[in-house]
């Protein structure tokens, strides 16, 4: 353990003295990676650290975007998200979940003022039907359309948010808080 800095010596000279004494004792000899170049010196430090951290935590770079931009991207990707869903009800539930999160952000906007409009469920369902019938005509059978993996995950996430199990929509208050507010208004 290092000793404490004496009161009469400045921090810089004391640190230099500690390093010089450790070098004289040979504490810096045979360190792992000695004599090898540092990795990723050609990239800016911040970019390397952020990308490694995102990859390690299993996030994408879209998670760094402000919430309204994330919501707009979800609206743009909505046809792809609902493409493999099996029923109109499931499509409407996914759209309703997205619209609830958009409305929650519109009520209490955090971040930059970026316009976001809720998705029109009827238009999404109409497009879903058209694509479904087109694919059914190409394949000859409607039962074998797509892999339900990501779509079922999106549907389960929508149900959890909508019915109160799981995490609340971003920017919204927990269910118990909304109940408390309703009780406070009625008294």
FIRO-706464 format. One record per atom (N, C-alpha, C): atom name; residue number from 1; x, y, z negated. Coordinates in Angstrom, 3 decimals, always signed. Atoms other than C-alpha are relative to their C-alpha. Example, Ala and Ser with C-alpha at 12.3 -4.5 7.8 and 13.67 -1.06 7.14 Angstrom:
<gukes>
N  1  +0.890  -1.190  +0.000
CA  1  +12.300  -4.500  -7.800
C  1  +0.900  +1.200  +0.000
N  2  -0.820  -1.190  +0.060
CA  2  +13.670  -1.060  -7.140
C  2  -0.770  +1.090  -0.730
</gukes>
This chain:
<gukes>
N  1  +0.842  -1.175  +0.000
CA  1  +0.000  +0.000  +0.000
C  1  +0.888  +1.239  +0.000
N  2  -0.805  -1.221  -0.067
CA  2  +1.263  +3.473  +0.779
C  2  -0.193  +0.812  -1.273
N  3  +0.087  -0.850  +1.180
CA  3  +1.999  +5.867  -1.972
C  3  -0.714  +1.299  +0.352
N  4  +0.715  -1.257  -0.194
CA  4  +0.132  +9.120  -2.448
C  4  +0.971  +1.112  +0.363
N  5  -0.814  -1.141  -0.407
CA  5  +1.400  +12.357  -0.976
C  5  +0.322  +0.853  -1.226
N  6  -0.374  -0.887  +1.113
CA  6  +3.372  +14.399  -3.481
C  6  -0.537  +1.412  +0.243
N  7  +0.633  -1.309  -0.167
CA  7  +1.920  +17.862  -4.114
C  7  +0.848  +1.051  +0.703
N  8  -0.824  -1.059  -0.578
CA  8  +4.899  +19.887  -2.846
C  8  +0.330  -0.184  +1.474
N  9  -0.377  +0.307  -1.386
CA  9  +5.163  +18.312  +0.666
C  9  -1.220  +0.171  +0.899
N  10  +1.092  -0.145  -0.975
CA  10  +3.055  +19.179  +3.733
C  10  -0.397  -1.363  +0.568
N  11  +0.496  +1.274  -0.514
CA  11  +0.943  +16.450  +5.364
C  11  +0.836  -0.529  +1.160
N  12  -0.735  +0.453  -1.181
CA  12  +2.892  +16.351  +8.628
C  12  +1.365  -0.554  -0.383
N  13  -1.326  +0.484  +0.364
CA  13  +6.310  +16.012  +7.061
C  13  -0.098  -1.268  -0.846
N  14  +0.172  +1.201  +0.812
CA  14  +5.014  +13.424  +4.578
C  14  -0.321  -1.209  +0.883
N  15  +0.341  +1.093  -0.920
CA  15  +3.471  +11.304  +7.389
C  15  +1.232  -0.402  +0.804
N  16  -1.226  +0.313  -0.743
CA  16  +6.693  +11.560  +9.419
C  16  +0.970  -0.787  -0.871
N  17  -0.885  +0.702  +0.921
CA  17  +8.648  +10.446  +6.373
C  17  -0.454  -1.451  -0.187
N  18  +0.530  +1.345  +0.178
CA  18  +6.351  +7.421  +5.884
C  18  +0.286  -0.865  +1.233
N  19  -0.257  +0.740  -1.239
CA  19  +6.731  +6.389  +9.543
C  19  +1.483  -0.332  +0.122
N  20  -1.440  +0.230  -0.088
CA  20  +10.522  +6.790  +9.452
C  20  +0.445  -1.099  -0.963
N  21  -0.368  +1.026  +0.974
CA  21  +10.822  +4.692  +6.293
C  21  -0.497  -1.383  +0.426
N  22  +0.529  +1.289  -0.461
CA  22  +8.570  +1.935  +7.749
C  22  +0.813  -0.523  +1.175
N  23  -0.838  +0.404  -1.132
CA  23  +10.670  +1.906  +10.930
C  23  +1.338  -0.536  -0.494
N  24  -1.269  +0.449  +0.562
CA  24  +13.857  +1.579  +8.884
C  24  -0.135  -1.370  -0.671
N  25  +0.224  +1.305  +0.633
CA  25  +12.345  -1.363  +6.965
C  25  -0.302  -1.079  +1.037
N  26  +0.277  +0.959  -1.064
CA  26  +11.461  -3.024  +10.330
C  26  -1.452  -0.457  +0.053
N  27  +1.402  +0.391  +0.015
CA  27  +7.695  -3.101  +9.829
C  27  -0.658  +0.108  +1.376
N  28  +0.557  -0.135  -1.340
CA  28  +7.091  -2.133  +13.469
C  28  +0.656  -0.954  +0.995
N  29  -0.666  +0.964  -0.882
CA  29  +9.290  -4.919  +14.897
C  29  -0.926  -1.197  +0.239
N  30  +0.736  +1.209  -0.377
CA  30  +7.705  -7.893  +16.726
C  30  -1.518  +0.124  -0.170
N  31  +1.457  -0.166  +0.022
CA  31  +4.175  -6.469  +16.843
C  31  -0.613  -0.661  +1.236
N  32  +0.617  +0.604  -1.192
CA  32  +1.719  -8.270  +19.198
C  32  -0.194  +1.045  +1.090
N  33  +0.152  -0.908  -1.138
CA  33  +1.703  -6.675  +22.646
C  33  +1.153  +0.976  +0.141
N  34  -1.133  -0.918  -0.076
CA  34  +5.067  -4.957  +22.128
C  34  +0.645  -0.085  +1.380
N  35  -0.649  -0.051  -1.300
CA  35  +6.603  -3.869  +25.429
C  35  -0.943  -0.186  +1.170
N  36  +0.977  +0.184  -1.083
CA  36  +3.406  -4.487  +27.423
C  36  -0.754  +1.305  +0.218
N  37  +0.761  -1.240  -0.252
CA  37  +1.484  -1.683  +29.147
C  37  -1.403  -0.096  -0.596
N  38  +1.361  -0.043  +0.529
CA  38  -1.836  -0.598  +27.674
C  38  -0.995  -0.225  +1.132
N  39  +1.010  +0.306  -1.016
CA  39  -4.909  -1.882  +29.541
C  39  -0.883  +1.214  +0.263
N  40  +0.969  -1.028  -0.416
CA  40  -7.237  +0.479  +31.446
C  40  +0.485  +1.429  -0.227
N  41  -0.514  -1.363  +0.159
CA  41  -4.929  +3.504  +31.247
C  41  -0.458  +0.917  +1.124
N  42  +0.400  -0.825  -1.136
CA  42  -6.136  +4.673  +34.667
C  42  -1.439  +0.498  -0.112
N  43  +1.402  -0.412  +0.180
CA  43  -9.774  +5.023  +33.462
C  43  -0.113  +0.911  -1.212
N  44  +0.213  -0.843  +1.182
CA  44  -11.065  +7.693  +31.108
C  44  -0.437  -0.859  -1.185
N  45  +0.262  +0.798  +1.198
CA  45  -11.324  +6.383  +27.559
C  45  -1.492  -0.128  -0.274
N  46  +1.421  +0.021  +0.336
CA  46  -14.977  +7.336  +27.039
C  46  -0.770  -0.968  +0.885
N  47  +0.710  +0.864  -0.930
CA  47  -16.170  +5.536  +30.154
C  47  +0.258  -1.468  -0.322
N  48  -0.357  +1.381  +0.294
CA  48  -14.324  +2.336  +29.270
C  48  -0.684  -0.446  -1.281
N  49  +0.583  +0.373  +1.280
CA  49  -15.546  +2.327  +25.672
C  49  -1.504  -0.168  +0.115
N  50  +1.454  +0.061  -0.115
CA  50  -19.173  +3.033  +26.549
C  50  -0.425  -1.231  +0.796
N  51  +0.377  +1.145  -0.820
CA  51  -19.313  +0.383  +29.278
C  51  +0.236  -1.312  -0.754
N  52  -0.263  +1.214  +0.775
CA  52  -17.704  -2.248  +27.047
C  52  -1.053  -0.193  -1.090
N  53  +0.980  +0.081  +1.078
CA  53  -20.064  -1.444  +24.206
C  53  -1.379  -0.391  +0.539
N  54  +1.285  +0.353  -0.594
CA  54  -23.148  -1.588  +26.435
C  54  -0.029  -1.460  +0.409
N  55  -0.063  +1.398  -0.434
CA  55  -22.038  -4.907  +27.891
C  55  -0.037  -0.939  -1.206
N  56  -0.061  +0.850  +1.195
CA  56  -21.269  -6.342  +24.448
C  56  -1.365  -0.084  -0.687
N  57  +1.300  -0.035  +0.663
CA  57  -24.660  -5.292  +23.059
C  57  -1.136  -0.491  +0.892
N  58  +1.025  +0.519  -0.902
CA  58  -26.531  -6.566  +26.139
C  58  -0.942  +1.067  +0.534
N  59  +0.824  -1.094  -0.519
CA  59  -27.824  -3.182  +27.329
C  59  +0.447  +0.360  +1.406
N  60  -0.376  -0.510  -1.309
CA  60  -27.859  -1.581  +30.744
C  60  +0.276  +1.498  -0.124
N  61  -0.285  -1.434  +0.037
CA  61  -26.762  +1.936  +31.629
C  61  -1.284  +0.823  -0.001
N  62  +1.267  -0.727  +0.038
CA  62  -30.430  +2.885  +31.990
C  62  -0.432  +0.316  -1.427
N  63  +0.337  -0.270  +1.392
CA  63  -30.695  +2.730  +28.195
C  63  +0.569  +1.334  -0.473
N  64  -0.585  -1.286  +0.352
CA  64  -28.591  +5.905  +28.107
C  64  -0.837  +1.173  +0.498
N  65  +0.834  -1.061  -0.552
CA  65  -31.217  +7.862  +30.040
C  65  -0.982  +0.523  -1.036
N  66  +1.054  -0.505  +0.885
CA  66  -33.680  +10.148  +28.259
C  66  -1.291  -0.794  +0.234
N  67  +1.226  +0.793  -0.059
CA  67  -37.045  +8.511  +27.534
C  67  -0.885  +0.331  +1.202
N  68  +0.869  -0.253  -1.157
CA  68  -38.999  +10.366  +30.248
C  68  +0.555  -0.585  +1.301
N  69  -0.570  +0.601  -1.210
CA  69  -36.559  +9.175  +32.922
C  69  -0.135  -1.518  -0.026
N  70  +0.225  +1.437  +0.109
CA  70  -36.787  +5.625  +31.604
C  70  -1.437  -0.354  +0.376
N  71  +1.407  +0.248  -0.321
CA  71  -40.580  +5.837  +31.823
C  71  -0.271  +0.169  +1.490
N  72  +0.191  -0.190  -1.441
CA  72  -40.439  +7.215  +35.370
C  72  +0.553  -1.176  +0.795
N  73  -0.560  +1.172  -0.681
CA  73  -38.178  +4.336  +36.415
C  73  -0.920  -1.201  -0.158
N  74  +0.939  +1.106  +0.194
CA  74  -40.634  +1.875  +34.887
C  74  -1.221  +0.144  +0.904
N  75  +1.133  -0.229  -0.902
CA  75  -43.468  +3.471  +36.868
C  75  +0.400  -0.351  +1.431
N  76  -0.470  +0.323  -1.350
CA  76  -41.395  +3.177  +40.062
C  76  +0.139  -1.506  +0.196
N  77  -0.211  +1.448  -0.104
CA  77  -40.610  -0.492  +39.323
C  77  -1.251  -0.815  -0.310
N  78  +1.208  +0.701  +0.400
CA  78  -44.179  -1.347  +38.353
C  78  -0.455  -1.047  +1.020
N  79  +0.401  +1.050  -0.960
CA  79  -45.044  -3.156  +41.638
C  79  +0.889  -1.250  -0.083
N  80  -0.899  +1.147  +0.129
CA  80  -41.974  -5.373  +41.213
C  80  -0.251  -0.745  -1.311
N  81  +0.236  +0.613  +1.301
CA  81  -42.798  -5.994  +37.553
C  81  -1.240  -0.879  +0.011
N  82  +1.270  +0.741  +0.013
CA  82  -46.368  -7.152  +38.215
C  82  -0.117  -1.004  +1.141
N  83  +0.074  +0.843  -1.199
CA  83  -45.581  -9.038  +41.427
C  83  -0.290  -1.466  -0.330
N  84  +0.153  +1.424  +0.288
CA  84  -45.406  -12.472  +39.780
C  84  -1.078  -0.307  -1.043
N  85  +1.080  +0.267  +0.945
CA  85  -48.295  -12.034  +37.337
C  85  -1.118  -0.754  +0.704
N  86  +0.982  +0.903  -0.598
CA  86  -51.124  -14.487  +37.882
C  86  -1.411  +0.563  +0.057
N  87  +1.374  -0.498  +0.014
CA  87  -54.275  -12.541  +36.988
C  87  -0.019  +1.523  -0.003
N  88  +0.187  -1.451  -0.016
CA  88  -55.621  -9.044  +37.412
C  88  +0.038  +0.556  -1.425
N  89  +0.000  -0.430  +1.401
CA  89  -56.104  -8.822  +33.651
C  89  +1.426  +0.213  -0.504
N  90  -1.393  -0.140  +0.415
CA  90  -52.386  -9.383  +33.062
C  90  +0.621  +1.253  +0.605
N  91  -0.525  -1.196  -0.666
CA  91  -51.554  -6.669  +35.602
C  91  -0.503  +1.244  -0.717
N  92  +0.575  -1.165  +0.686
CA  92  -53.913  -4.235  +33.900
C  92  +0.596  +0.172  -1.403
N  93  -0.600  -0.104  +1.336
CA  93  -52.399  -5.044  +30.472
C  93  +1.400  +0.603  +0.073
N  94  -1.348  -0.564  -0.153
CA  94  -48.875  -4.282  +31.684
C  94  -0.095  +1.492  +0.322
N  95  +0.175  -1.412  -0.344
CA  95  -50.065  -1.006  +33.240
C  95  -0.491  +0.781  -1.220
N  96  +0.524  -0.683  +1.187
CA  96  -52.000  -0.138  +30.056
C  96  +1.107  +0.220  -1.030
N  97  -1.115  -0.157  +0.936
CA  97  -48.894  -0.742  +27.923
C  97  +0.907  +1.152  +0.426
N  98  -0.856  -1.078  -0.506
CA  98  -46.801  +1.520  +30.131
C  98  -0.689  +1.349  -0.174
N  99  +0.728  -1.261  +0.144
CA  99  -49.498  +4.193  +30.114
C  99  -0.080  +0.444  -1.457
N  100  +0.006  -0.368  +1.426
CA  100  -49.717  +4.055  +26.304
C  100  +1.324  +0.628  -0.407
N  101  -1.303  -0.574  +0.330
CA  101  -45.989  +4.704  +26.047
C  101  +0.184  +1.371  +0.647
N  102  -0.090  -1.314  -0.662
CA  102  -46.237  +7.555  +28.567
C  102  -0.818  +1.029  -0.767
N  103  +0.853  -0.929  +0.742
CA  103  -49.129  +9.146  +26.660
C  103  +0.628  +0.335  -1.354
N  104  -0.674  -0.269  +1.278
CA  104  -47.210  +8.761  +23.381
C  104  +1.116  +1.012  +0.189
N  105  -1.063  -0.969  -0.244
CA  105  -44.292  +10.630  +24.921
C  105  -0.586  +1.374  +0.332
N  106  +0.607  -1.283  -0.365
CA  106  -46.576  +13.314  +26.379
C  106  -0.545  +0.735  -1.238
N  107  +0.534  -0.626  +1.213
CA  107  -48.126  +13.922  +22.950
C  107  +1.104  +0.597  -0.864
N  108  -1.125  -0.481  +0.807
CA  108  -44.767  +14.338  +21.223
C  108  +1.269  -0.137  +0.816
N  109  -1.173  +0.147  -0.874
CA  109  -42.127  +14.950  +23.895
C  109  +1.301  +0.267  -0.741
N  110  -1.351  -0.153  +0.527
CA  110  -38.565  +14.430  +22.792
C  110  +0.946  +0.011  +1.183
N  111  -0.945  -0.051  -1.104
CA  111  -35.727  +15.383  +25.064
C  111  -0.402  +1.032  +1.035
N  112  +0.239  -1.007  -1.034
CA  112  -35.788  +17.305  +28.322
C  112  -1.441  -0.047  +0.513
N  113  +1.384  -0.039  -0.497
CA  113  -39.157  +18.444  +29.720
C  113  -0.082  -0.506  +1.444
N  114  +0.077  +0.627  -1.317
CA  114  -39.431  +16.015  +32.640
C  114  -1.426  -0.493  +0.190
N  115  +1.389  +0.436  -0.189
CA  115  -42.909  +15.478  +34.111
C  115  -0.092  -1.502  +0.266
N  116  +0.257  +1.427  -0.165
CA  116  -44.181  +11.896  +33.821
C  116  -1.512  -0.166  +0.034
N  117  +1.439  +0.245  -0.101
CA  117  -47.624  +10.798  +34.965
C  117  -0.290  -1.468  -0.256
N  118  +0.388  +1.396  +0.185
CA  118  -49.407  +7.651  +33.828
C  118  -0.290  -0.670  +1.340
N  119  +0.257  +0.760  -1.223
CA  119  -49.754  +4.920  +36.431
C  119  -1.498  -0.232  +0.151
N  120  +1.402  +0.274  -0.293
CA  120  -53.119  +4.392  +38.114
C  120  -0.161  -1.520  +0.095
N  121  +0.151  +1.453  +0.063
CA  121  -54.154  +0.845  +37.185
C  121  -0.700  -0.540  +1.241
N  122  +0.736  +0.487  -1.179
CA  122  -56.579  +0.544  +40.125
C  122  +0.912  -0.081  +1.226
N  123  -0.924  +0.034  -1.134
CA  123  -53.889  +1.428  +42.664
C  123  +1.015  -1.132  -0.139
N  124  -0.969  +1.078  +0.228
CA  124  -51.419  -1.002  +41.079
C  124  -0.659  -1.348  +0.270
N  125  +0.711  +1.263  -0.219
CA  125  -54.024  -3.802  +41.103
C  125  -0.278  -0.199  +1.486
N  126  +0.277  +0.109  -1.444
CA  126  -54.961  -3.040  +44.717
C  126  +1.262  -0.422  +0.762
N  127  -1.258  +0.366  -0.653
CA  127  -51.321  -3.219  +45.794
C  127  +0.400  -1.439  -0.353
N  128  -0.311  +1.361  +0.450
CA  128  -50.826  -6.406  +43.723
C  128  -0.832  -1.018  +0.788
N  129  +0.874  +0.905  -0.767
CA  129  -53.823  -8.034  +45.439
C  129  +0.470  -0.127  +1.447
N  130  -0.430  +0.023  -1.398
CA  130  -52.585  -7.042  +48.902
C  130  +1.268  -0.834  +0.164
N  131  -1.243  +0.787  -0.076
CA  131  -49.108  -8.464  +48.271
C  131  -0.263  -1.470  -0.273
N  132  +0.306  +1.386  +0.356
CA  132  -50.573  -11.594  +46.718
C  132  -0.674  -0.730  +1.161
N  133  +0.661  +0.645  -1.131
CA  133  -52.848  -12.330  +49.662
C  133  +0.956  -0.148  +1.176
N  134  -0.993  +0.092  -1.078
CA  134  -50.011  -11.585  +52.088
C  134  +0.945  -1.182  -0.236
N  135  -0.892  +1.125  +0.312
CA  135  -47.704  -14.024  +50.300
C  135  -0.738  -1.333  +0.071
N  136  +0.778  +1.238  -0.065
CA  136  -50.485  -16.599  +50.034
C  136  -0.186  -0.429  +1.449
N  137  +0.129  +0.318  -1.422
CA  137  -50.992  -16.389  +53.808
C  137  +1.291  -0.546  +0.572
N  138  -1.294  +0.479  -0.493
CA  138  -47.266  -16.913  +54.380
C  138  +0.321  -1.392  -0.538
N  139  -0.352  +1.276  +0.607
CA  139  -46.895  -19.818  +51.956
C  139  -1.115  -1.033  +0.113
N  140  +1.111  +0.917  -0.141
CA  140  -50.343  -21.322  +52.432
C  140  -0.651  -0.359  -1.321
N  141  +0.590  +0.333  +1.286
CA  141  -50.999  -21.658  +48.697
C  141  +0.308  +1.119  -0.989
N  142  -0.174  -1.125  +0.913
CA  142  -51.523  -18.964  +46.077
C  142  +0.557  -0.441  -1.355
N  143  -0.417  +0.471  +1.325
CA  143  -50.595  -21.150  +43.073
C  143  +1.518  -0.016  -0.180
N  144  -1.449  +0.127  +0.113
CA  144  -46.868  -21.269  +43.853
C  144  +0.727  +1.314  +0.234
N  145  -0.607  -1.296  -0.266
CA  145  -46.134  -17.550  +43.991
C  145  +0.949  +0.370  -1.116
N  146  -0.995  -0.599  +0.889
CA  146  -42.935  -16.412  +42.296
C  146  +0.293  -0.762  -1.279
N  147  -0.399  +0.536  +1.288
CA  147  -41.200  -17.272  +39.075
C  147  -0.622  +0.859  -1.089
N  148  +0.693  -0.809  +1.001
CA  148  -43.288  -16.165  +36.078
C  148  +0.887  +0.488  -1.138
N  149  -0.886  -0.359  +1.103
CA  149  -40.240  -15.610  +33.844
C  149  -0.029  +1.465  -0.413
N  150  -0.039  -1.404  +0.417
CA  150  -39.708  -11.808  +33.829
C  150  -1.381  +0.610  -0.149
N  151  +1.344  -0.570  +0.080
CA  151  -43.371  -11.047  +34.429
C  151  -0.679  -0.408  -1.301
N  152  +0.606  +0.445  +1.256
CA  152  -44.504  -13.158  +31.502
C  152  +0.660  +0.685  -1.186
N  153  -0.672  -0.735  +1.065
CA  153  -41.885  -11.460  +29.359
C  153  -0.559  +1.412  -0.099
N  154  +0.567  -1.356  -0.002
CA  154  -43.230  -8.044  +30.387
C  154  -1.411  -0.022  -0.580
N  155  +1.358  +0.105  +0.510
CA  155  -46.769  -9.194  +29.634
C  155  +0.004  -0.217  -1.508
N  156  -0.078  +0.254  +1.442
CA  156  -45.811  -10.533  +26.201
C  156  +0.426  +1.265  -0.743
N  157  -0.444  -1.252  +0.609
CA  157  -44.017  -7.273  +25.433
C  157  -1.140  +1.007  -0.050
N  158  +1.150  -0.908  -0.040
CA  158  -47.089  -5.295  +26.506
C  158  -1.018  -0.378  -1.065
N  159  +0.970  +0.440  +1.007
CA  159  -49.342  -7.398  +24.277
C  159  +0.494  +0.311  -1.407
N  160  -0.528  -0.291  +1.330
CA  160  -47.037  -7.015  +21.279
C  160  -0.143  +1.472  -0.331
N  161  +0.110  -1.435  +0.257
CA  161  -46.969  -3.245  +21.642
C  161  -1.448  +0.424  -0.141
N  162  +1.388  -0.435  -0.026
CA  162  -50.672  -2.956  +22.349
C  162  -0.754  -0.442  -1.235
N  163  +0.777  +0.539  +1.106
CA  163  -51.944  -5.124  +19.520
C  163  +0.716  +0.088  -1.336
N  164  -0.620  -0.306  +1.279
CA  164  -49.505  -4.015  +16.829
C  164  +1.008  -1.000  -0.502
N  165  -1.039  +0.922  +0.440
CA  165  -47.205  -7.017  +16.600
C  165  +1.249  +0.322  +0.787
N  166  -1.228  -0.388  -0.680
CA  166  -43.622  -6.199  +17.419
C  166  +0.273  +1.469  -0.211
N  167  -0.405  -1.380  +0.195
CA  167  -42.004  -2.813  +17.752
C  167  -1.014  +0.949  +0.635
N  168  +0.928  -0.965  -0.586
CA  168  -44.143  +0.279  +18.365
C  168  +0.598  +0.639  +1.244
N  169  -0.466  -0.706  -1.186
CA  169  -43.924  +2.299  +21.533
C  169  +0.970  +1.087  -0.427
N  170  -0.966  -1.028  +0.378
CA  170  -40.969  +4.709  +21.552
C  170  -0.678  +1.346  -0.200
N  171  +0.562  -1.317  +0.268
CA  171  -41.856  +8.041  +20.016
C  171  -1.334  -0.046  -0.706
N  172  +1.290  +0.071  +0.681
CA  172  -45.053  +6.747  +18.395
C  172  +0.214  -0.335  -1.460
N  173  -0.072  +0.285  +1.426
CA  173  -45.780  +6.382  +14.724
C  173  -0.459  -1.425  -0.252
N  174  +0.455  +1.349  +0.324
CA  174  -46.262  +3.007  +13.039
C  174  -1.507  -0.032  -0.263
N  175  +1.444  +0.154  +0.157
CA  175  -49.790  +1.646  +12.696
C  175  -0.454  +0.500  -1.363
N  176  +0.417  -0.406  +1.339
CA  176  -49.912  +2.242  +8.926
C  176  -0.052  +1.521  -0.111
N  177  -0.027  -1.461  +0.041
CA  177  -49.064  +5.931  +9.499
C  177  -1.254  +0.571  +0.668
N  178  +1.209  -0.476  -0.681
CA  178  -51.914  +6.396  +11.987
C  178  -1.227  -0.230  -0.860
N  179  +1.141  +0.262  +0.888
CA  179  -54.340  +4.753  +9.545
C  179  -0.056  +1.025  -1.121
N  180  -0.038  -0.977  +1.086
CA  180  -53.202  +7.077  +6.777
C  180  -0.466  +1.370  +0.488
N  181  +0.443  -1.282  -0.548
CA  181  -53.736  +10.085  +9.030
C  181  -1.511  +0.023  +0.200
N  182  +1.451  +0.081  -0.194
CA  182  -57.260  +8.913  +9.908
C  182  -0.721  +0.129  -1.339
N  183  +0.624  -0.109  +1.317
CA  183  -58.107  +8.501  +6.197
C  183  +0.055  +1.429  -0.511
N  184  -0.159  -1.374  +0.462
CA  184  -56.791  +11.986  +5.492
C  184  -0.957  +0.943  +0.686
N  185  +0.926  -0.875  -0.726
CA  185  -59.027  +13.544  +8.171
C  185  -1.435  -0.163  -0.494
N  186  +1.386  +0.242  +0.370
CA  186  -62.216  +11.935  +6.902
C  186  -0.337  +0.534  -1.379
N  187  +0.295  -0.489  +1.353
CA  187  -61.840  +13.262  +3.335
C  187  -0.082  +1.492  -0.037
</gukes>
